[in-house]
Amino acid sequence: MAAYIKQELAKAIASLTPDDLSTVQTLTAVQIGRLGWEAEKTQNMLFQRYGKRSQSELSVSELCLFLWYLEGQQSSSLQGVR
C-alpha cells in the first residue's frame, strides 16, 4: 500500500503546473507563519531535512514534502496543551 501511495504522490507532483507550484509556495508560507517560525528556524529545518538553506533551492517534490511536514506540526501555541 505504501508503494502505491508514493507512486500516486509522484504522479501528482509531476503534474503540477506553475500555478500549482505558486499555491504550494503560498501554503508553505502560511504554515510557517502558523508555526511562528522565524527565517533562521526555517533555514535550519530546511538544511537539516534537505541539506538546503532556502525554499527556492528545493525541488518540486521536496517543496511538497516540506509542506506536508509543516502541516503535520503543532503550532508553538498548542504545544503542551492536551
PATOR-581090 format. One record per residue: chain; residue number from 1; x, y, z of N, C-alpha, C in turn. Coordinates in steps of 0.2 Angstrom, whole numbers. Layout:
# residues N
{site A,NUM,{X,Y,Z},{X,Y,Z},{X,Y,Z}},
...
END
This chain:
# residues 82
{site A,1,{4,-6,0},{0,0,0},{4,6,0}},
{site A,2,{10,6,4},{14,12,4},{17,14,-2}},
{site A,3,{19,9,-6},{22,10,-13},{17,13,-18}},
{site A,4,{10,11,-17},{5,14,-21},{4,21,-20}},
{site A,5,{4,23,-13},{4,30,-11},{9,34,-14}},
{site A,6,{16,31,-13},{21,35,-16},{21,36,-23}},
{site A,7,{19,31,-27},{18,31,-34},{13,37,-36}},
{site A,8,{7,37,-32},{2,42,-34},{4,49,-32}},
{site A,9,{8,49,-26},{10,56,-25},{15,58,-30}},
{site A,10,{20,54,-32},{24,56,-38},{21,58,-44}},
{site A,11,{15,55,-46},{12,57,-52},{8,64,-51}},
{site A,12,{6,65,-45},{3,71,-43},{8,77,-43}},
{site A,13,{14,76,-41},{19,81,-41},{21,82,-48}},
{site A,14,{22,77,-52},{24,78,-59},{19,82,-63}},
{site A,15,{13,82,-61},{8,85,-65},{7,92,-63}},
{site A,16,{11,95,-58},{10,102,-55},{11,107,-61}},
{site A,17,{7,112,-61},{8,117,-66},{12,123,-62}},
{site A,18,{14,128,-65},{17,134,-62},{12,137,-57}},
{site A,19,{6,137,-59},{1,140,-54},{0,136,-48}},
{site A,20,{0,129,-49},{0,124,-43},{6,125,-38}},
{site A,21,{12,126,-42},{18,127,-38},{18,134,-34}},
{site A,22,{15,139,-37},{14,145,-33},{9,144,-27}},
{site A,23,{4,140,-28},{0,138,-22},{3,134,-17}},
{site A,24,{8,130,-19},{11,126,-14},{16,131,-10}},
{site A,25,{19,135,-13},{24,140,-10},{20,145,-5}},
{site A,26,{14,147,-7},{10,151,-3},{7,147,3}},
{site A,27,{5,141,2},{3,137,8},{9,135,13}},
{site A,28,{15,134,10},{21,133,14},{22,140,18}},
{site A,29,{21,146,15},{22,152,19},{17,152,25}},
{site A,30,{11,150,23},{5,151,28},{7,146,34}},
{site A,31,{9,140,32},{11,135,38},{17,138,42}},
{site A,32,{22,140,39},{27,143,43},{25,149,47}},
{site A,33,{21,153,45},{18,158,49},{14,155,55}},
{site A,34,{10,150,53},{6,147,58},{10,144,64}},
{site A,35,{16,141,62},{20,139,67},{24,144,71}},
{site A,36,{24,150,68},{28,155,71},{35,155,70}},
{site A,37,{37,152,65},{45,151,64},{48,157,61}},
{site A,38,{53,159,63},{57,164,61},{61,162,55}},
{site A,39,{64,166,51},{68,164,45},{74,159,47}},
{site A,40,{77,160,52},{83,156,54},{80,149,56}},
{site A,41,{75,148,59},{72,142,61},{70,138,55}},
{site A,42,{67,142,50},{65,138,44},{72,136,40}},
{site A,43,{77,140,39},{83,139,36},{86,133,39}},
{site A,44,{86,133,46},{89,127,49},{85,120,48}},
{site A,45,{79,121,48},{75,115,46},{76,112,39}},
{site A,46,{76,117,35},{77,115,28},{84,112,27}},
{site A,47,{89,115,30},{96,112,30},{96,105,33}},
{site A,48,{93,104,39},{93,98,42},{89,92,38}},
{site A,49,{84,94,35},{80,89,31},{82,88,24}},
{site A,50,{85,93,21},{86,93,14},{93,95,12}},
{site A,51,{97,98,17},{104,100,15},{104,106,11}},
{site A,52,{98,110,12},{97,116,8},{95,122,12}},
{site A,53,{97,128,11},{96,134,15},{90,138,14}},
{site A,54,{87,137,8},{81,141,6},{76,137,2}},
{site A,55,{70,139,2},{64,135,-1},{66,135,-9}},
{site A,56,{69,141,-11},{70,141,-18},{75,136,-21}},
{site A,57,{79,133,-16},{83,128,-18},{80,121,-18}},
{site A,58,{74,120,-16},{71,114,-15},{68,112,-22}},
{site A,59,{68,105,-24},{65,103,-30},{57,103,-28}},
{site A,60,{53,102,-34},{46,102,-33},{44,97,-28}},
{site A,61,{47,91,-28},{45,86,-24},{47,87,-16}},
{site A,62,{53,90,-16},{55,92,-9},{50,98,-6}},
{site A,63,{48,102,-10},{44,108,-8},{37,105,-6}},
{site A,64,{35,100,-9},{28,97,-7},{29,93,-1}},
{site A,65,{34,89,0},{36,86,6},{37,90,12}},
{site A,66,{40,96,11},{41,101,16},{34,104,18}},
{site A,67,{30,105,14},{23,107,15},{19,102,19}},
{site A,68,{20,96,17},{17,90,21},{19,90,28}},
{site A,69,{26,90,28},{29,90,35},{26,96,39}},
{site A,70,{26,102,37},{24,108,41},{17,107,43}},
{site A,71,{12,104,38},{5,103,40},{4,99,46}},
{site A,72,{9,94,47},{9,89,52},{11,92,59}},
{site A,73,{14,98,59},{17,100,65},{12,105,69}},
{site A,74,{13,104,76},{8,108,80},{11,115,80}},
{site A,75,{7,120,81},{10,127,82},{12,127,89}},
{site A,76,{17,132,90},{20,133,96},{15,135,102}},
{site A,77,{9,138,100},{4,140,104},{0,134,107}},
{site A,78,{1,128,103},{-3,122,105},{1,117,109}},
{site A,79,{8,118,109},{12,113,112},{11,114,119}},
{site A,80,{11,108,122},{9,107,129},{2,107,131}},
{site A,81,{-2,109,126},{-10,109,128},{-12,102,126}},
{site A,82,{-16,99,131},{-18,92,130},{-26,92,130}},
END
